[in-house]
Structure formats: C-alpha cells, structure tokens
Amino acid sequence: MSTDTTPQRVCFRLRVKPEMLDEYIERHSPVWPEMLEEIAASGRRNYSIFHVGGGELVGFYETDDDAASQAYLAASEVAARWEESMAPFFVALDGRADQNSEQFPEVFHLESQLAAARG
C-alpha cells in the first residue's frame, strides 16, 4: 500500500452497447454481494458509476493505492467471474473492464485546494 495518506481519486469511462443498457443497469441492481465484498476488500470506496447517455458510463472511486486495488481484483476469482459475465455488454474493450477502462487525470479537487488555500 502507498504511504501517502491522500486517497487516489480515479475517474474512468466505459461504453456499453446501447441496446444492452437496460440489462446492464438491471445487473447492477444489485451487484452480487460477493462482488461488492471484493470491491471493498480491494480498497475501493466511494465507488459510483453514472450513465451519461448513449451507453456511455463514467465511474469514480477512491482508494489508497490503485495499483494494489487493480492487482487484488485481477487475482480475484469472484471478480473474474463477474467480469466474464459482464464482458458482452462493452463496446471496444480489450480485456476485463475492471482492468482496462479508460482513466482520466484529475484537474481540480475542492477539498485539496481549500486545505492548501487555508494553510
């Protein structure tokens, strides 16, 4: 785990086949309990996925060490089964969604800047 006490905030994008969006949403209502436990055990928290239209999804989570979280899920039998069951939903994705989503750099975080401004 990282020795930095600042959590990493990770934003990612995935694309679901629009004709499969309703089923994708249904599969997340709820996610398998054992998969929820694996996500938490990987160190991810404050995890959300949003549909922004046309099958495009944007997700966000916080973690203390994203590389360790990725490695944990990559080795998880439960996560492998979940990702295999979800693979048919995704457009132009090479490999597992939990390992290959498009990630974006953070450019602004209110709390960080407030803390710095307040000294």
C-alpha atoms as an extended CHARMM CRD file, in Angstrom:
* protein
*
       119  EXT
         1         1  MET       CA              0.0000000000        0.0000000000        0.0000000000  PROA      1               0.0000000000
         2         2  SER       CA              1.0120000000        3.5700000000       -0.6180000000  PROA      2               0.0000000000
         3         3  THR       CA              2.4880000000        5.5330000000        2.2950000000  PROA      3               0.0000000000
         4         4  ASP       CA              0.8260000000        8.7180000000        1.0010000000  PROA      4               0.0000000000
         5         5  THR       CA             -2.2240000000        9.4770000000        3.1420000000  PROA      5               0.0000000000
         6         6  THR       CA             -4.0300000000       11.2960000000        0.3400000000  PROA      6               0.0000000000
         7         7  PRO       CA             -6.5460000000        8.9950000000       -1.3190000000  PROA      7               0.0000000000
         8         8  GLN       CA             -6.2940000000        8.5000000000       -5.0330000000  PROA      8               0.0000000000
         9         9  ARG       CA             -9.4650000000        9.5650000000       -6.8490000000  PROA      9               0.0000000000
        10        10  VAL       CA             -9.9920000000        7.5650000000      -10.0190000000  PROA      10              0.0000000000
        11        11  CYS       CA            -12.3840000000        8.5400000000      -12.8020000000  PROA      11              0.0000000000
        12        12  PHE       CA            -12.9680000000        6.1380000000      -15.6720000000  PROA      12              0.0000000000
        13        13  ARG       CA            -15.1200000000        5.6570000000      -18.7650000000  PROA      13              0.0000000000
        14        14  LEU       CA            -16.6810000000        2.5590000000      -20.2820000000  PROA      14              0.0000000000
        15        15  ARG       CA            -19.0810000000        2.1560000000      -23.1790000000  PROA      15              0.0000000000
        16        16  VAL       CA            -21.9860000000       -0.2550000000      -23.0440000000  PROA      16              0.0000000000
        17        17  LYS       CA            -23.8090000000       -1.3710000000      -26.1580000000  PROA      17              0.0000000000
        18        18  PRO       CA            -26.8660000000        0.9380000000      -26.1120000000  PROA      18              0.0000000000
        19        19  GLU       CA            -29.2060000000       -1.9500000000      -26.8760000000  PROA      19              0.0000000000
        20        20  MET       CA            -27.9140000000       -3.7300000000      -23.7410000000  PROA      20              0.0000000000
        21        21  LEU       CA            -28.0490000000       -0.7360000000      -21.3930000000  PROA      21              0.0000000000
        22        22  ASP       CA            -31.2580000000       -1.7370000000      -19.6150000000  PROA      22              0.0000000000
        23        23  GLU       CA            -29.8730000000       -5.1850000000      -18.8410000000  PROA      23              0.0000000000
        24        24  TYR       CA            -26.5430000000       -3.6720000000      -17.7180000000  PROA      24              0.0000000000
        25        25  ILE       CA            -28.4040000000       -1.4250000000      -15.2650000000  PROA      25              0.0000000000
        26        26  GLU       CA            -30.5140000000       -4.3640000000      -14.0920000000  PROA      26              0.0000000000
        27        27  ARG       CA            -27.3620000000       -6.4080000000      -13.4010000000  PROA      27              0.0000000000
        28        28  HSD       CA            -26.1730000000       -3.6000000000      -11.1270000000  PROA      28              0.0000000000
        29        29  SER       CA            -29.4290000000       -3.5260000000       -9.1420000000  PROA      29              0.0000000000
        30        30  PRO       CA            -27.9330000000       -5.1020000000       -7.0850000000  PROA      30              0.0000000000
        31        31  VAL       CA            -24.4330000000       -6.3570000000       -7.8700000000  PROA      31              0.0000000000
        32        32  TRP       CA            -23.6230000000       -9.8140000000       -6.4690000000  PROA      32              0.0000000000
        33        33  PRO       CA            -22.9720000000       -9.4700000000       -2.7130000000  PROA      33              0.0000000000
        34        34  GLU       CA            -19.6790000000      -11.3670000000       -3.0340000000  PROA      34              0.0000000000
        35        35  MET       CA            -18.5320000000       -8.9380000000       -5.7420000000  PROA      35              0.0000000000
        36        36  LEU       CA            -19.4260000000       -5.9620000000       -3.5580000000  PROA      36              0.0000000000
        37        37  GLU       CA            -17.2600000000       -7.5000000000       -0.8170000000  PROA      37              0.0000000000
        38        38  GLU       CA            -14.3530000000       -7.9930000000       -3.2480000000  PROA      38              0.0000000000
        39        39  ILE       CA            -14.5480000000       -4.3710000000       -4.4080000000  PROA      39              0.0000000000
        40        40  ALA       CA            -14.4260000000       -3.2190000000       -0.7870000000  PROA      40              0.0000000000
        41        41  ALA       CA            -11.6170000000       -5.6800000000        0.0630000000  PROA      41              0.0000000000
        42        42  SER       CA             -9.6000000000       -4.3000000000       -2.8660000000  PROA      42              0.0000000000
        43        43  GLY       CA             -9.5260000000       -0.9390000000       -1.0930000000  PROA      43              0.0000000000
        44        44  ARG       CA            -12.0120000000        0.9010000000       -3.2920000000  PROA      44              0.0000000000
        45        45  ARG       CA            -14.5780000000        3.1260000000       -1.6280000000  PROA      45              0.0000000000
        46        46  ASN       CA            -16.9820000000        5.9010000000       -2.5370000000  PROA      46              0.0000000000
        47        47  TYR       CA            -17.4800000000        3.9900000000       -5.8020000000  PROA      47              0.0000000000
        48        48  SER       CA            -20.1610000000        5.1120000000       -8.2540000000  PROA      48              0.0000000000
        49        49  ILE       CA            -20.9750000000        4.5450000000      -11.9170000000  PROA      49              0.0000000000
        50        50  PHE       CA            -23.0770000000        7.0720000000      -13.8410000000  PROA      50              0.0000000000
        51        51  HSD       CA            -24.8000000000        6.7370000000      -17.2020000000  PROA      51              0.0000000000
        52        52  VAL       CA            -24.1850000000        9.9190000000      -19.1830000000  PROA      52              0.0000000000
        53        53  GLY       CA            -26.1890000000        8.9270000000      -22.2600000000  PROA      53              0.0000000000
        54        54  GLY       CA            -25.9580000000        6.6730000000      -25.2770000000  PROA      54              0.0000000000
        55        55  GLY       CA            -24.4580000000        3.7970000000      -23.3030000000  PROA      55              0.0000000000
        56        56  GLU       CA            -21.5020000000        5.8470000000      -22.0740000000  PROA      56              0.0000000000
        57        57  LEU       CA            -20.6490000000        5.2720000000      -18.4210000000  PROA      57              0.0000000000
        58        58  VAL       CA            -18.4340000000        7.3600000000      -16.1680000000  PROA      58              0.0000000000
        59        59  GLY       CA            -17.2680000000        5.8940000000      -12.8970000000  PROA      59              0.0000000000
        60        60  PHE       CA            -15.4690000000        7.1890000000       -9.8420000000  PROA      60              0.0000000000
        61        61  TYR       CA            -13.8620000000        5.6460000000       -6.7810000000  PROA      61              0.0000000000
        62        62  GLU       CA            -11.3020000000        6.4670000000       -4.1390000000  PROA      62              0.0000000000
        63        63  THR       CA             -8.5120000000        4.1970000000       -2.9810000000  PROA      63              0.0000000000
        64        64  ASP       CA             -5.2660000000        4.4590000000       -1.0740000000  PROA      64              0.0000000000
        65        65  ASP       CA             -3.3530000000        2.5030000000       -3.7200000000  PROA      65              0.0000000000
        66        66  ASP       CA             -4.9380000000        1.9830000000       -7.1260000000  PROA      66              0.0000000000
        67        67  ALA       CA             -2.2120000000       -0.3700000000       -8.3470000000  PROA      67              0.0000000000
        68        68  ALA       CA             -2.7960000000       -2.6340000000       -5.3230000000  PROA      68              0.0000000000
        69        69  SER       CA             -6.5660000000       -2.4470000000       -5.8700000000  PROA      69              0.0000000000
        70        70  GLN       CA             -6.1530000000       -3.4100000000       -9.5300000000  PROA      70              0.0000000000
        71        71  ALA       CA             -3.8620000000       -6.3060000000       -8.5950000000  PROA      71              0.0000000000
        72        72  TYR       CA             -6.2680000000       -7.5620000000       -5.9370000000  PROA      72              0.0000000000
        73        73  LEU       CA             -9.1920000000       -7.6160000000       -8.3720000000  PROA      73              0.0000000000
        74        74  ALA       CA             -7.0560000000       -9.1410000000      -11.1410000000  PROA      74              0.0000000000
        75        75  ALA       CA             -6.3220000000      -12.0910000000       -8.8230000000  PROA      75              0.0000000000
        76        76  SER       CA             -9.8880000000      -12.4250000000       -7.5240000000  PROA      76              0.0000000000
        77        77  GLU       CA            -11.8740000000      -15.4470000000       -8.7100000000  PROA      77              0.0000000000
        78        78  VAL       CA            -15.1160000000      -13.6300000000       -7.8890000000  PROA      78              0.0000000000
        79        79  ALA       CA            -14.0920000000      -10.5540000000       -9.9030000000  PROA      79              0.0000000000
        80        80  ALA       CA            -13.0380000000      -12.7860000000      -12.8180000000  PROA      80              0.0000000000
        81        81  ARG       CA            -16.4910000000      -14.4280000000      -12.8580000000  PROA      81              0.0000000000
        82        82  TRP       CA            -18.2500000000      -11.0530000000      -12.6080000000  PROA      82              0.0000000000
        83        83  GLU       CA            -16.1750000000       -9.5080000000      -15.3880000000  PROA      83              0.0000000000
        84        84  GLU       CA            -16.6870000000      -12.5600000000      -17.6090000000  PROA      84              0.0000000000
        85        85  SER       CA            -20.4530000000      -12.2620000000      -17.1230000000  PROA      85              0.0000000000
        86        86  MET       CA            -20.3310000000       -8.5320000000      -17.9480000000  PROA      86              0.0000000000
        87        87  ALA       CA            -17.9460000000       -8.7000000000      -20.9540000000  PROA      87              0.0000000000
        88        88  PRO       CA            -20.7060000000       -8.9760000000      -23.6170000000  PROA      88              0.0000000000
        89        89  PHE       CA            -22.0590000000       -5.5480000000      -22.6130000000  PROA      89              0.0000000000
        90        90  PHE       CA            -18.9990000000       -3.4800000000      -23.5210000000  PROA      90              0.0000000000
        91        91  VAL       CA            -18.0400000000       -1.7440000000      -26.7570000000  PROA      91              0.0000000000
        92        92  ALA       CA            -14.3950000000       -1.7080000000      -27.9210000000  PROA      92              0.0000000000
        93        93  LEU       CA            -12.9280000000       -3.0950000000      -24.7110000000  PROA      93              0.0000000000
        94        94  ASP       CA             -9.8460000000       -5.2950000000      -24.8100000000  PROA      94              0.0000000000
        95        95  GLY       CA             -9.9190000000       -7.4900000000      -21.7200000000  PROA      95              0.0000000000
        96        96  ARG       CA            -11.6900000000       -7.0800000000      -18.4100000000  PROA      96              0.0000000000
        97        97  ALA       CA            -13.4960000000       -3.8220000000      -17.6790000000  PROA      97              0.0000000000
        98        98  ASP       CA            -12.0360000000       -3.6210000000      -14.1570000000  PROA      98              0.0000000000
        99        99  GLN       CA             -8.5300000000       -3.7540000000      -15.6340000000  PROA      99              0.0000000000
       100       100  ASN       CA             -8.8760000000       -1.8720000000      -18.9170000000  PROA      100             0.0000000000
       101       101  SER       CA            -11.2380000000        1.0710000000      -18.5660000000  PROA      101             0.0000000000
       102       102  GLU       CA            -10.1440000000        4.4410000000      -19.8860000000  PROA      102             0.0000000000
       103       103  GLN       CA             -8.9350000000        6.6180000000      -16.9780000000  PROA      103             0.0000000000
       104       104  PHE       CA             -8.7900000000       10.4060000000      -16.7530000000  PROA      104             0.0000000000
       105       105  PRO       CA             -6.4430000000       12.7500000000      -14.8780000000  PROA      105             0.0000000000
       106       106  GLU       CA             -7.9050000000       14.8780000000      -12.1260000000  PROA      106             0.0000000000
       107       107  VAL       CA             -7.6140000000       18.6180000000      -12.7510000000  PROA      107             0.0000000000
       108       108  PHE       CA             -9.4890000000       20.0330000000       -9.7490000000  PROA      108             0.0000000000
       109       109  HSD       CA            -10.3950000000       18.8440000000       -6.2520000000  PROA      109             0.0000000000
       110       110  LEU       CA            -12.1740000000       21.3110000000       -3.9730000000  PROA      110             0.0000000000
       111       111  GLU       CA            -11.0520000000       19.9340000000       -0.6100000000  PROA      111             0.0000000000
       112       112  SER       CA             -7.3800000000       19.7830000000       -1.6330000000  PROA      112             0.0000000000
       113       113  GLN       CA             -7.3650000000       23.3460000000       -2.8670000000  PROA      113             0.0000000000
       114       114  LEU       CA             -9.3180000000       24.6530000000        0.1340000000  PROA      114             0.0000000000
       115       115  ALA       CA             -6.8630000000       22.9890000000        2.5090000000  PROA      115             0.0000000000
       116       116  ALA       CA             -3.9040000000       24.4940000000        0.6550000000  PROA      116             0.0000000000
       117       117  ALA       CA             -5.5200000000       27.9530000000        0.4900000000  PROA      117             0.0000000000
       118       118  ARG       CA             -6.3270000000       27.8980000000        4.2080000000  PROA      118             0.0000000000
       119       119  GLY       CA             -2.7890000000       26.8570000000        5.0900000000  PROA      119             0.0000000000
